[in-house]
Amino acid sequence: MTLPAAASTLYRLLTESYARWLNQPLVDPALTDEQGARWLYQEAPFGLLAHDTRADPVFVYGNLAAQRCFEYSWDELLQLPSRLSARPQQVEDRRLFLERVSQQGFSTGYRGLRVSKSERSFWINDGTVWQLVDEAGVLRGQAALFTL
């Protein structure tokens, strides 16, 4: 399986922001960037999504575990506004949670009901959401790690 170029490009932003906020590595530090990017995208035992900073944020990353959960391909996911990952009745709860993350930098222990492309509902558990901030201190979006 080919690693999408954007998955490699976003690897450092995802892992460095996570380590900065949570004071622990997201990926084994013994791996090279190339190995880590591949592991995070193809093999990680958790779903990982990230969206940008638009007024209506759009996904910019989704590892294979997340793609399987949400039933979207990489290309489909990268066109999807992140609010559509939840049913309309959960969108407000999701928005309020993401506002808290914006204020605090990260949050752990999140649980939320989500919806797949086929309209199947499922729970995400043990969610950790963090701000994606680059080396210059510029906010680039938010990322979410979850288990099922």
Biotite code that builds the C-alpha atoms (Angstrom):
import biotite.structure as struc

atoms = struc.array([
    struc.Atom([0.000, 0.000, 0.000], chain_id="A", res_id=1, res_name="MET", atom_name="CA", element="C"),
    struc.Atom([1.296, 3.416, -0.967], chain_id="A", res_id=2, res_name="THR", atom_name="CA", element="C"),
    struc.Atom([1.578, 6.075, 1.701], chain_id="A", res_id=3, res_name="LEU", atom_name="CA", element="C"),
    struc.Atom([-0.175, 9.265, 0.532], chain_id="A", res_id=4, res_name="PRO", atom_name="CA", element="C"),
    struc.Atom([2.271, 12.164, 0.210], chain_id="A", res_id=5, res_name="ALA", atom_name="CA", element="C"),
    struc.Atom([0.158, 14.303, 2.557], chain_id="A", res_id=6, res_name="ALA", atom_name="CA", element="C"),
    struc.Atom([0.425, 11.598, 5.233], chain_id="A", res_id=7, res_name="ALA", atom_name="CA", element="C"),
    struc.Atom([4.197, 11.958, 5.157], chain_id="A", res_id=8, res_name="SER", atom_name="CA", element="C"),
    struc.Atom([4.002, 15.751, 5.048], chain_id="A", res_id=9, res_name="THR", atom_name="CA", element="C"),
    struc.Atom([1.709, 15.949, 8.091], chain_id="A", res_id=10, res_name="LEU", atom_name="CA", element="C"),
    struc.Atom([3.620, 13.361, 10.128], chain_id="A", res_id=11, res_name="TYR", atom_name="CA", element="C"),
    struc.Atom([5.896, 15.816, 11.939], chain_id="A", res_id=12, res_name="ARG", atom_name="CA", element="C"),
    struc.Atom([3.070, 18.260, 12.657], chain_id="A", res_id=13, res_name="LEU", atom_name="CA", element="C"),
    struc.Atom([0.931, 15.461, 14.129], chain_id="A", res_id=14, res_name="LEU", atom_name="CA", element="C"),
    struc.Atom([3.679, 13.882, 16.221], chain_id="A", res_id=15, res_name="THR", atom_name="CA", element="C"),
    struc.Atom([5.452, 17.043, 17.373], chain_id="A", res_id=16, res_name="GLU", atom_name="CA", element="C"),
    struc.Atom([2.202, 18.749, 18.396], chain_id="A", res_id=17, res_name="SER", atom_name="CA", element="C"),
    struc.Atom([1.101, 15.620, 20.266], chain_id="A", res_id=18, res_name="TYR", atom_name="CA", element="C"),
    struc.Atom([4.426, 15.372, 22.124], chain_id="A", res_id=19, res_name="ALA", atom_name="CA", element="C"),
    struc.Atom([4.362, 19.080, 22.987], chain_id="A", res_id=20, res_name="ARG", atom_name="CA", element="C"),
    struc.Atom([0.826, 18.989, 24.443], chain_id="A", res_id=21, res_name="TRP", atom_name="CA", element="C"),
    struc.Atom([0.838, 15.547, 26.060], chain_id="A", res_id=22, res_name="LEU", atom_name="CA", element="C"),
    struc.Atom([4.511, 15.256, 26.969], chain_id="A", res_id=23, res_name="ASN", atom_name="CA", element="C"),
    struc.Atom([4.810, 11.787, 25.464], chain_id="A", res_id=24, res_name="GLN", atom_name="CA", element="C"),
    struc.Atom([5.518, 10.394, 22.001], chain_id="A", res_id=25, res_name="PRO", atom_name="CA", element="C"),
    struc.Atom([2.737, 9.425, 19.619], chain_id="A", res_id=26, res_name="LEU", atom_name="CA", element="C"),
    struc.Atom([5.080, 7.102, 17.699], chain_id="A", res_id=27, res_name="VAL", atom_name="CA", element="C"),
    struc.Atom([8.102, 5.100, 18.812], chain_id="A", res_id=28, res_name="ASP", atom_name="CA", element="C"),
    struc.Atom([10.968, 7.644, 18.736], chain_id="A", res_id=29, res_name="PRO", atom_name="CA", element="C"),
    struc.Atom([13.351, 4.931, 17.500], chain_id="A", res_id=30, res_name="ALA", atom_name="CA", element="C"),
    struc.Atom([11.574, 4.965, 14.114], chain_id="A", res_id=31, res_name="LEU", atom_name="CA", element="C"),
    struc.Atom([12.760, 7.218, 11.314], chain_id="A", res_id=32, res_name="THR", atom_name="CA", element="C"),
    struc.Atom([10.265, 9.796, 10.048], chain_id="A", res_id=33, res_name="ASP", atom_name="CA", element="C"),
    struc.Atom([9.539, 7.595, 7.032], chain_id="A", res_id=34, res_name="GLU", atom_name="CA", element="C"),
    struc.Atom([8.994, 4.491, 9.200], chain_id="A", res_id=35, res_name="GLN", atom_name="CA", element="C"),
    struc.Atom([6.911, 6.443, 11.699], chain_id="A", res_id=36, res_name="GLY", atom_name="CA", element="C"),
    struc.Atom([4.724, 8.014, 9.023], chain_id="A", res_id=37, res_name="ALA", atom_name="CA", element="C"),
    struc.Atom([4.101, 4.600, 7.493], chain_id="A", res_id=38, res_name="ARG", atom_name="CA", element="C"),
    struc.Atom([3.329, 2.991, 10.888], chain_id="A", res_id=39, res_name="TRP", atom_name="CA", element="C"),
    struc.Atom([0.979, 5.817, 11.888], chain_id="A", res_id=40, res_name="LEU", atom_name="CA", element="C"),
    struc.Atom([-0.904, 5.629, 8.607], chain_id="A", res_id=41, res_name="TYR", atom_name="CA", element="C"),
    struc.Atom([-0.959, 1.874, 8.005], chain_id="A", res_id=42, res_name="GLN", atom_name="CA", element="C"),
    struc.Atom([-0.485, 0.035, 11.294], chain_id="A", res_id=43, res_name="GLU", atom_name="CA", element="C"),
    struc.Atom([-1.451, 2.188, 14.267], chain_id="A", res_id=44, res_name="ALA", atom_name="CA", element="C"),
    struc.Atom([-3.915, 0.377, 16.559], chain_id="A", res_id=45, res_name="PRO", atom_name="CA", element="C"),
    struc.Atom([-6.069, 3.515, 16.808], chain_id="A", res_id=46, res_name="PHE", atom_name="CA", element="C"),
    struc.Atom([-7.909, 5.861, 14.509], chain_id="A", res_id=47, res_name="GLY", atom_name="CA", element="C"),
    struc.Atom([-6.298, 9.226, 13.824], chain_id="A", res_id=48, res_name="LEU", atom_name="CA", element="C"),
    struc.Atom([-7.954, 12.139, 12.062], chain_id="A", res_id=49, res_name="LEU", atom_name="CA", element="C"),
    struc.Atom([-6.970, 15.765, 11.582], chain_id="A", res_id=50, res_name="ALA", atom_name="CA", element="C"),
    struc.Atom([-8.797, 18.760, 10.191], chain_id="A", res_id=51, res_name="HIS", atom_name="CA", element="C"),
    struc.Atom([-7.681, 22.211, 9.106], chain_id="A", res_id=52, res_name="ASP", atom_name="CA", element="C"),
    struc.Atom([-8.573, 25.676, 10.430], chain_id="A", res_id=53, res_name="THR", atom_name="CA", element="C"),
    struc.Atom([-11.240, 26.736, 7.918], chain_id="A", res_id=54, res_name="ARG", atom_name="CA", element="C"),
    struc.Atom([-14.480, 28.186, 9.277], chain_id="A", res_id=55, res_name="ALA", atom_name="CA", element="C"),
    struc.Atom([-16.006, 24.815, 8.330], chain_id="A", res_id=56, res_name="ASP", atom_name="CA", element="C"),
    struc.Atom([-12.955, 22.549, 8.894], chain_id="A", res_id=57, res_name="PRO", atom_name="CA", element="C"),
    struc.Atom([-12.184, 19.825, 6.366], chain_id="A", res_id=58, res_name="VAL", atom_name="CA", element="C"),
    struc.Atom([-10.223, 16.669, 7.106], chain_id="A", res_id=59, res_name="PHE", atom_name="CA", element="C"),
    struc.Atom([-6.582, 16.790, 6.028], chain_id="A", res_id=60, res_name="VAL", atom_name="CA", element="C"),
    struc.Atom([-5.531, 13.408, 7.438], chain_id="A", res_id=61, res_name="TYR", atom_name="CA", element="C"),
    struc.Atom([-7.107, 10.086, 8.276], chain_id="A", res_id=62, res_name="GLY", atom_name="CA", element="C"),
    struc.Atom([-5.121, 6.924, 8.883], chain_id="A", res_id=63, res_name="ASN", atom_name="CA", element="C"),
    struc.Atom([-6.325, 3.558, 7.590], chain_id="A", res_id=64, res_name="LEU", atom_name="CA", element="C"),
    struc.Atom([-7.983, 2.664, 10.900], chain_id="A", res_id=65, res_name="ALA", atom_name="CA", element="C"),
    struc.Atom([-10.022, 5.877, 10.741], chain_id="A", res_id=66, res_name="ALA", atom_name="CA", element="C"),
    struc.Atom([-10.831, 5.335, 7.056], chain_id="A", res_id=67, res_name="GLN", atom_name="CA", element="C"),
    struc.Atom([-12.179, 1.861, 7.879], chain_id="A", res_id=68, res_name="ARG", atom_name="CA", element="C"),
    struc.Atom([-14.324, 3.224, 10.732], chain_id="A", res_id=69, res_name="CYS", atom_name="CA", element="C"),
    struc.Atom([-15.778, 6.052, 8.698], chain_id="A", res_id=70, res_name="PHE", atom_name="CA", element="C"),
    struc.Atom([-15.891, 4.049, 5.423], chain_id="A", res_id=71, res_name="GLU", atom_name="CA", element="C"),
    struc.Atom([-14.208, 6.771, 3.360], chain_id="A", res_id=72, res_name="TYR", atom_name="CA", element="C"),
    struc.Atom([-11.174, 6.463, 1.113], chain_id="A", res_id=73, res_name="SER", atom_name="CA", element="C"),
    struc.Atom([-8.262, 8.857, 1.590], chain_id="A", res_id=74, res_name="TRP", atom_name="CA", element="C"),
    struc.Atom([-9.460, 11.040, -1.301], chain_id="A", res_id=75, res_name="ASP", atom_name="CA", element="C"),
    struc.Atom([-13.067, 11.094, -0.077], chain_id="A", res_id=76, res_name="GLU", atom_name="CA", element="C"),
    struc.Atom([-12.038, 11.899, 3.485], chain_id="A", res_id=77, res_name="LEU", atom_name="CA", element="C"),
    struc.Atom([-9.928, 14.849, 2.363], chain_id="A", res_id=78, res_name="LEU", atom_name="CA", element="C"),
    struc.Atom([-13.024, 16.475, 0.846], chain_id="A", res_id=79, res_name="GLN", atom_name="CA", element="C"),
    struc.Atom([-15.234, 15.926, 3.903], chain_id="A", res_id=80, res_name="LEU", atom_name="CA", element="C"),
    struc.Atom([-16.073, 18.715, 6.352], chain_id="A", res_id=81, res_name="PRO", atom_name="CA", element="C"),
    struc.Atom([-15.256, 17.229, 9.757], chain_id="A", res_id=82, res_name="SER", atom_name="CA", element="C"),
    struc.Atom([-18.685, 18.194, 11.153], chain_id="A", res_id=83, res_name="ARG", atom_name="CA", element="C"),
    struc.Atom([-20.179, 15.513, 8.871], chain_id="A", res_id=84, res_name="LEU", atom_name="CA", element="C"),
    struc.Atom([-18.440, 12.821, 10.937], chain_id="A", res_id=85, res_name="SER", atom_name="CA", element="C"),
    struc.Atom([-21.204, 13.275, 13.524], chain_id="A", res_id=86, res_name="ALA", atom_name="CA", element="C"),
    struc.Atom([-24.969, 13.173, 13.166], chain_id="A", res_id=87, res_name="ARG", atom_name="CA", element="C"),
    struc.Atom([-26.671, 16.588, 13.251], chain_id="A", res_id=88, res_name="PRO", atom_name="CA", element="C"),
    struc.Atom([-27.856, 16.038, 16.835], chain_id="A", res_id=89, res_name="GLN", atom_name="CA", element="C"),
    struc.Atom([-24.236, 15.450, 17.966], chain_id="A", res_id=90, res_name="GLN", atom_name="CA", element="C"),
    struc.Atom([-22.690, 18.355, 16.042], chain_id="A", res_id=91, res_name="VAL", atom_name="CA", element="C"),
    struc.Atom([-23.268, 20.890, 18.835], chain_id="A", res_id=92, res_name="GLU", atom_name="CA", element="C"),
    struc.Atom([-21.699, 18.627, 21.496], chain_id="A", res_id=93, res_name="ASP", atom_name="CA", element="C"),
    struc.Atom([-18.758, 18.068, 19.172], chain_id="A", res_id=94, res_name="ARG", atom_name="CA", element="C"),
    struc.Atom([-18.405, 21.802, 18.526], chain_id="A", res_id=95, res_name="ARG", atom_name="CA", element="C"),
    struc.Atom([-18.412, 22.621, 22.252], chain_id="A", res_id=96, res_name="LEU", atom_name="CA", element="C"),
    struc.Atom([-15.813, 19.937, 22.929], chain_id="A", res_id=97, res_name="PHE", atom_name="CA", element="C"),
    struc.Atom([-13.553, 21.274, 20.165], chain_id="A", res_id=98, res_name="LEU", atom_name="CA", element="C"),
    struc.Atom([-13.890, 24.787, 21.608], chain_id="A", res_id=99, res_name="GLU", atom_name="CA", element="C"),
    struc.Atom([-12.582, 23.466, 24.950], chain_id="A", res_id=100, res_name="ARG", atom_name="CA", element="C"),
    struc.Atom([-9.658, 21.883, 23.126], chain_id="A", res_id=101, res_name="VAL", atom_name="CA", element="C"),
    struc.Atom([-8.975, 25.249, 21.460], chain_id="A", res_id=102, res_name="SER", atom_name="CA", element="C"),
    struc.Atom([-8.821, 26.939, 24.865], chain_id="A", res_id=103, res_name="GLN", atom_name="CA", element="C"),
    struc.Atom([-6.802, 24.234, 26.689], chain_id="A", res_id=104, res_name="GLN", atom_name="CA", element="C"),
    struc.Atom([-4.606, 22.874, 23.869], chain_id="A", res_id=105, res_name="GLY", atom_name="CA", element="C"),
    struc.Atom([-5.746, 19.269, 24.281], chain_id="A", res_id=106, res_name="PHE", atom_name="CA", element="C"),
    struc.Atom([-8.265, 17.050, 26.008], chain_id="A", res_id=107, res_name="SER", atom_name="CA", element="C"),
    struc.Atom([-8.331, 13.342, 26.805], chain_id="A", res_id=108, res_name="THR", atom_name="CA", element="C"),
    struc.Atom([-11.001, 10.795, 27.640], chain_id="A", res_id=109, res_name="GLY", atom_name="CA", element="C"),
    struc.Atom([-13.445, 11.900, 24.962], chain_id="A", res_id=110, res_name="TYR", atom_name="CA", element="C"),
    struc.Atom([-16.306, 9.621, 23.942], chain_id="A", res_id=111, res_name="ARG", atom_name="CA", element="C"),
    struc.Atom([-18.661, 10.457, 21.103], chain_id="A", res_id=112, res_name="GLY", atom_name="CA", element="C"),
    struc.Atom([-21.147, 8.968, 18.684], chain_id="A", res_id=113, res_name="LEU", atom_name="CA", element="C"),
    struc.Atom([-20.049, 9.202, 15.058], chain_id="A", res_id=114, res_name="ARG", atom_name="CA", element="C"),
    struc.Atom([-21.491, 8.283, 11.683], chain_id="A", res_id=115, res_name="VAL", atom_name="CA", element="C"),
    struc.Atom([-19.933, 6.492, 8.720], chain_id="A", res_id=116, res_name="SER", atom_name="CA", element="C"),
    struc.Atom([-20.421, 7.076, 5.015], chain_id="A", res_id=117, res_name="LYS", atom_name="CA", element="C"),
    struc.Atom([-23.100, 4.343, 4.982], chain_id="A", res_id=118, res_name="SER", atom_name="CA", element="C"),
    struc.Atom([-24.914, 6.099, 7.873], chain_id="A", res_id=119, res_name="GLU", atom_name="CA", element="C"),
    struc.Atom([-23.815, 3.468, 10.408], chain_id="A", res_id=120, res_name="ARG", atom_name="CA", element="C"),
    struc.Atom([-23.471, 4.953, 13.897], chain_id="A", res_id=121, res_name="SER", atom_name="CA", element="C"),
    struc.Atom([-20.550, 3.946, 16.089], chain_id="A", res_id=122, res_name="PHE", atom_name="CA", element="C"),
    struc.Atom([-18.857, 5.139, 19.271], chain_id="A", res_id=123, res_name="TRP", atom_name="CA", element="C"),
    struc.Atom([-15.356, 6.459, 19.459], chain_id="A", res_id=124, res_name="ILE", atom_name="CA", element="C"),
    struc.Atom([-13.772, 5.987, 22.862], chain_id="A", res_id=125, res_name="ASN", atom_name="CA", element="C"),
    struc.Atom([-10.739, 7.151, 24.816], chain_id="A", res_id=126, res_name="ASP", atom_name="CA", element="C"),
    struc.Atom([-10.377, 10.080, 22.465], chain_id="A", res_id=127, res_name="GLY", atom_name="CA", element="C"),
    struc.Atom([-7.490, 12.494, 22.704], chain_id="A", res_id=128, res_name="THR", atom_name="CA", element="C"),
    struc.Atom([-7.846, 15.704, 20.748], chain_id="A", res_id=129, res_name="VAL", atom_name="CA", element="C"),
    struc.Atom([-5.082, 18.267, 20.429], chain_id="A", res_id=130, res_name="TRP", atom_name="CA", element="C"),
    struc.Atom([-4.232, 21.486, 18.650], chain_id="A", res_id=131, res_name="GLN", atom_name="CA", element="C"),
    struc.Atom([-1.897, 21.156, 15.682], chain_id="A", res_id=132, res_name="LEU", atom_name="CA", element="C"),
    struc.Atom([0.596, 23.959, 16.140], chain_id="A", res_id=133, res_name="VAL", atom_name="CA", element="C"),
    struc.Atom([3.658, 24.196, 13.908], chain_id="A", res_id=134, res_name="ASP", atom_name="CA", element="C"),
    struc.Atom([7.207, 25.125, 14.923], chain_id="A", res_id=135, res_name="GLU", atom_name="CA", element="C"),
    struc.Atom([6.469, 28.826, 14.312], chain_id="A", res_id=136, res_name="ALA", atom_name="CA", element="C"),
    struc.Atom([3.496, 28.669, 16.717], chain_id="A", res_id=137, res_name="GLY", atom_name="CA", element="C"),
    struc.Atom([0.885, 28.854, 13.950], chain_id="A", res_id=138, res_name="VAL", atom_name="CA", element="C"),
    struc.Atom([-2.328, 26.902, 14.518], chain_id="A", res_id=139, res_name="LEU", atom_name="CA", element="C"),
    struc.Atom([-2.813, 24.454, 11.623], chain_id="A", res_id=140, res_name="ARG", atom_name="CA", element="C"),
    struc.Atom([-5.855, 22.523, 12.887], chain_id="A", res_id=141, res_name="GLY", atom_name="CA", element="C"),
    struc.Atom([-6.805, 19.839, 15.372], chain_id="A", res_id=142, res_name="GLN", atom_name="CA", element="C"),
    struc.Atom([-6.168, 16.108, 15.509], chain_id="A", res_id=143, res_name="ALA", atom_name="CA", element="C"),
    struc.Atom([-8.114, 13.319, 17.181], chain_id="A", res_id=144, res_name="ALA", atom_name="CA", element="C"),
    struc.Atom([-6.903, 9.887, 18.224], chain_id="A", res_id=145, res_name="LEU", atom_name="CA", element="C"),
    struc.Atom([-9.533, 7.337, 19.236], chain_id="A", res_id=146, res_name="PHE", atom_name="CA", element="C"),
    struc.Atom([-10.273, 3.696, 19.879], chain_id="A", res_id=147, res_name="THR", atom_name="CA", element="C"),
    struc.Atom([-13.483, 1.827, 19.110], chain_id="A", res_id=148, res_name="LEU", atom_name="CA", element="C"),
])
